[in-house]
Each structure stands twice: as C-alpha cells, then as structure tokens.
Amino acid sequence: MSSISNPVSRQPAAAPSAPGLLPSTESVRQQLHQHLKKTASFIKFMDALVLVARWTTAMLAIWLIACMVDHWLWPLSTIGRWIFWAAGVAACVRWLAWQFIPLVVGRINPLYAAKRIEHLVPEFKNGLIAWLELERLPEQRVPVGVMSALAHRAARFIGGQDPSATVDTSPLIKMIGCVLVLTTSLALYAMLTPKSVLATGQRILLPWSSLAAPTRVKILEVTPGSVELTQGKPLAVEVTVKGLGRDDSVSVRYSSLDGQLQNQRAELSAHTEGFRYRGNVQTNGSGVEQPLEYWIEAGDAQQGPFRVSISPLPAVVLQTVELEFPAYTKLPKRTLRGEEVQAVEGTRATLTARANQPLQRGRLEINPTLDESGNVVRADSFINMASSDRQLQAALPLLLDAQGSNPTHIEYRIRGTNSRGDSNARPITHRLTVLADVAPEVDLLGPENRVLRVHRLARVNVEVRASDPDFGLTRLSLHAKRDGVAAAPIVLFEDAQGVRGRQVKTYQVELGRWQAKVGQRFELRAQAADNRHDPRTAQPASNVSESPLLTLLVVADEEPADAATPPEAQTPDAQSANAQSANAQSSDAQ
C-alpha cells in the first residue's frame, strides 16, 4: 500500500536557533509536527477499519454466492465445498499477509500524512508539503523568514483542528455501506428462502464434515434415533418435521447390516398433519429380527443413518429346586435338577433359575390362567424373585389347596424382566406335587361281626395294631364306653418324637373290675395319632385315626360266650397278672 513506508523515515533535524527567529515560530513548528504525528496514527486506524470492512465484504459475498449456488443451481458436493473454502482461505491469507499485517507493524510517513491532508484541503496548494520538505533539508540554508512564513501559513489552514477533520473518511464510509448492503441482502435472502443459509455457511466452513445440504423441509426430531431393540419387537419411529409440502411424504428407508435387506421403505402416517408422523418398522411381519440402519426421508430432506442393534429376548431356565422338608420328618435337604418334584406339605422349595442376560426383576406365577396368546389372565398368586445379575431365586412354600386335596398339583412359571421392560415370551410351565401327611392306620382285632359275647366276670385280651405310613406314631390309646358313657382313655403307647414302623399292643379287659352286668354293652375303639405338624405354624397338629368299633356284649353265665378266660380257670400267676390294669407288649414288625 502506498501509504506505508517500511523503512524508518528520517526525522527532521532540529533547526538551530537563529538570532532573528521569533519564539512564536518555534511553537508553530512544534504544533505542526504534533498534528502530523496524530494524523499519521489516525490514518493507520482508518486504513485498518477499511481493510476489515473490505475483508467482511469479501466473506459476505462468498457466503451469499455459495448459498445461491447450493440452494438453486446444485447442492455443493464435497469438491465444491472445498473450492469455496479454498477461495475464502486464499482471500484471508492475501488480505492478512499483504495488507493488514504490514499496516499494523509499519509506520505512516509524515510526508504521506501531509499529502492526505492537502488532498482534503486543496487550499494548502502544497504549502504543508513544501514546509515539511524544507524542514527536512536544513543544509539548503533556507531563509528563516521563508520557513516562518510557510509554518504560519500551514498553521493558519490547519487552525488547531482535530486530525479526523483533516483526513478523508469517505473510503471507510463506502466500505461500511457495502457491508451493510451485503448483510441486508443475506438477511433478506435468509427470510425469503426456505433453505438455511446457516447450514450452507457451515458446509463451506467445514468442508471435511458430513453435513447434509440445506433443504426446504427440515427434520426437527427423530425418535428413537440410534437404539438397542429387543429382538422380535417392532421399531416405533416418530418424526417431527417443518416445511412439508402438500404432496410430500415421510418415510423410513432401512437396510439390514448383513445385506439381506436393502433400501426397504416404510411409510409413516400423520399424527399431526404436516408436523408429526409415526409408524413401525418390521422386517418379519411382527418385529425386527436383525441389526439394521435407517434413514428418515421427508420431502427433499433426509436424516441418518441411525443404527439399530438387536438384543435377544430374555430366556429363563430353571436350574435347581432345593427342598427343605419339615423338621418333624427328619428328612435331609434334597436338591433336584430336572426330576419330578414331590414333597410333603410344609416343605420349603427354593427355586433357582438362570437367564441369558442380566435381569432387573423376576416373579413366580402360581397356577396361572392363560389366554390364547399365552399371556397371564389371572393367577392364584405372584411371588417376587430376588434378582442378581442373571440369576433369579425365590422360596415357595408347598401347601395343600383350600380343599386339602391329596395330592395337590401346583403349576408355576418363571417370568424374568430386563432393564428395558422385556420379559421372556411364553415361559415354560413347571409342575410339582404336594403330598399330605398320611394319617396313621390302626386296627382293633375282633370277629368279623365286631361283637364279642362275654360273661360278666370274663377277662378279654384285646390286640391293637397301628402304623404310620410316612413319618411316625406319637400316641396309641384305647377308648371304652359303657352304655354310651365314655371312660378315660387308656394310653397304650406315647412318644413325642414319633416312632416309625408297626406297633402291636395288647390289653386285658377285666369285666369284673368294670362291674359288668348282664345285658350291658361295652364299646371299644383304638385311636392312633402321628407326629404331623401344621405347615403354617410348625406346631403339632397330629393326624388321628380310629379303628372300627368292637362291642363286648355281657350275657348270662349259663349262656354260651365267645373266646374269653373266666377267672376260675386262671393259674395263680395269671390271676396275679390279671390284677394289673394293663399288660402291654409291643413288637416292631418293620
């Protein structure tokens, strides 16, 4: 630039004081030099503003031209974006290296400042320049009077004015006008065009990016975007758009990552006409089975790709059933792996299952009722299962049903749910059987017709046989009634813990001691109790069984009687034994 002098200009030498130099002339001289110095600084500032305005004008022009090309001629390809970017960078480098930096680091020559002043004030008629050049050449011995006259003349024209009043600012005003015109044009274009000027600006500013060309239709939001989807579920897509025309449609274009599906399309239906659209993507009629990529196409706009990864549905497999039997059964714990489960009521079954993925929760569905799709309509109960990563566990008390059915069959399913709310489809139905604690068996031996004819002083030996089919007897007793009036029970055997195996007990009934009379009836019944405990309270709750009734009919002495031993036929030892209230003998026939 002609206004820049890179070499440092020679400073005017101070003129020696002449004998006839007036002090006022020296002050005018200092005033002129000070004015030229301020003017040089102002010129540098003004030229810098002009250069900035010129650079701004160039950048706005490139932006506006790129928008028009990108919007109406052809969408800028990667090469086109690089061309505009290179043009902008080249202009910036040239402006910075050849204009702006030299202006900032250099200094304005006072002679150039004087020329700029005289260009604005032509009345100077080169008077300021002549004075400055003579001031620089003291060896010419210019007469003092001439120098004084030139200095006073220059000072009279400057008149103490501010430097801004003696420098032409019209170039800056013109460039600012150009900037305003281009800015206004770009703003009006942005308001009138349906396509985004900001998008084009980003595309040419970042040509290496994958920014899409600006479109008339704008896709504001895509839900769910990239997502992990459970296998077999449809991909529900919702799109929010702006600027959609009457004949424009919104669709999803998708391709599977394995290449089996290519550029398939699914139309989205309007939820809010011209604004929000919804629809499902399905690859097999019911859902998505393989990973895929999809794009949203709306009018001339496209957005994507979005990636859909597939996670399998939860699958839950029953691993073990651990049975903890009631304490009174004295049975050890047992762990089953796939075997049929049968256990006595009151048993605690701990079910352990494992899944193919981490689960958030699980539950047992007890005796579920299913619809045609295999979904639970209702169930007797639901039991929450403890979840630990891929393992589910729950305790199930085994009880008979409300009717006490023996056996009681229980069906159950294990439902596992992951963090996305997906659960195993059509869980396997498992079955187990709850068995009741069987009541003991007891028998009081006697004739088929269950009636014995006896004399009033007879001694009758009765035999009681009892056994518990499962866990043990705790009590065996004999109950008697005379003419319907009950007597205290006679305990033949008692053990709180329970005894396994068959028990045989005998007892001699002395009718004489019972003060039997002819015609009386004595009714005998044996009763057995086992060691069962209530499965809910764990308190003793024995099963009690009774033998068939045995009747002793007292007849007159002269009448015939069934087998019995009269007192007079007993030996002395036998008579001594008959005096005892009971003669209990037991044998274990197990």
QUIRATA-V619728 format. One record per backbone hydrogen bond with DSSP energy under -1.0 kcal/mol. NH is the residue of the N-H (numbers start at 1). CO is the residue of the C=O. If there is no record, write none. Layout:
# QUIRATA-V619728
NH:CO
NH:CO
This chain:
# QUIRATA-V619728
4:1
5:107
21:18
26:22
27:23
28:24
29:25
30:26
31:27
32:28
33:29
34:30
35:31
36:32
37:33
38:34
39:35
40:36
41:37
42:38
43:39
44:40
45:41
46:42
47:43
48:44
49:45
50:46
51:47
52:48
53:49
54:50
55:51
56:52
57:53
58:54
59:55
60:56
61:57
62:58
63:59
64:60
65:61
66:62
67:63
68:64
69:65
70:66
71:67
72:68
74:69
81:77
82:78
83:79
84:80
85:81
86:82
87:83
88:84
89:85
90:86
91:87
92:88
93:89
94:90
95:91
96:92
97:93
98:94
99:95
100:95
101:96
103:99
104:100
105:101
106:102
113:109
114:110
115:111
116:112
117:113
118:114
119:115
120:116
121:117
124:121
125:122
127:124
130:126
131:127
132:128
133:129
134:130
135:131
136:132
140:137
141:138
147:143
148:144
149:145
150:146
151:147
152:148
153:149
154:150
155:151
156:152
157:153
158:154
159:155
161:158
165:162
166:163
173:169
174:170
175:171
176:172
177:173
178:174
179:175
180:176
181:177
182:178
183:179
184:180
185:181
186:182
187:183
188:184
189:185
190:186
191:187
192:188
193:189
200:196
201:197
202:198
203:199
204:200
205:201
206:202
209:206
218:242
220:240
221:240
223:238
227:307
229:309
231:311
232:288
233:230
235:281
237:279
238:223
239:277
240:221
241:275
242:218
251:297
252:266
253:295
254:264
255:293
256:261
257:291
259:256
264:254
266:252
268:250
269:278
271:276
272:276
275:272
276:272
277:239
278:269
279:237
281:235
283:287
284:287
288:233
292:308
293:255
294:306
295:253
296:303
297:251
298:301
299:249
301:298
303:296
306:294
308:292
309:227
311:229
317:354
319:352
320:352
321:336
322:350
323:334
324:348
329:326
330:327
334:323
336:321
343:433
345:435
346:398
347:344
348:324
349:396
350:322
351:394
352:320
353:392
354:317
355:390
356:315
359:389
360:417
361:417
363:415
364:383
365:413
366:381
367:411
369:378
371:375
374:371
377:369
378:369
380:366
383:364
385:362
386:393
388:391
391:388
392:353
393:386
394:351
396:349
398:347
404:401
408:434
410:432
412:430
413:365
415:363
417:361
418:422
421:418
424:416
430:412
432:410
433:341
434:408
435:343
441:467
443:465
445:463
450:447
452:551
454:553
458:455
459:565
460:509
462:507
464:505
465:443
466:503
467:441
473:499
474:529
475:529
476:493
477:527
478:490
479:525
481:523
482:485
483:521
485:482
487:480
490:478
492:476
493:476
495:474
499:473
503:466
505:464
507:462
509:460
511:458
514:510
515:512
516:511
519:554
520:517
522:552
523:481
524:550
525:479
527:477
528:545
529:475
530:543
531:472
534:539
538:534
541:532
545:528
547:526
550:524
551:450
552:522
553:452
554:520
555:454
559:556
562:453
565:459
569:566
570:567
575:571
576:572
577:573
578:574
580:577
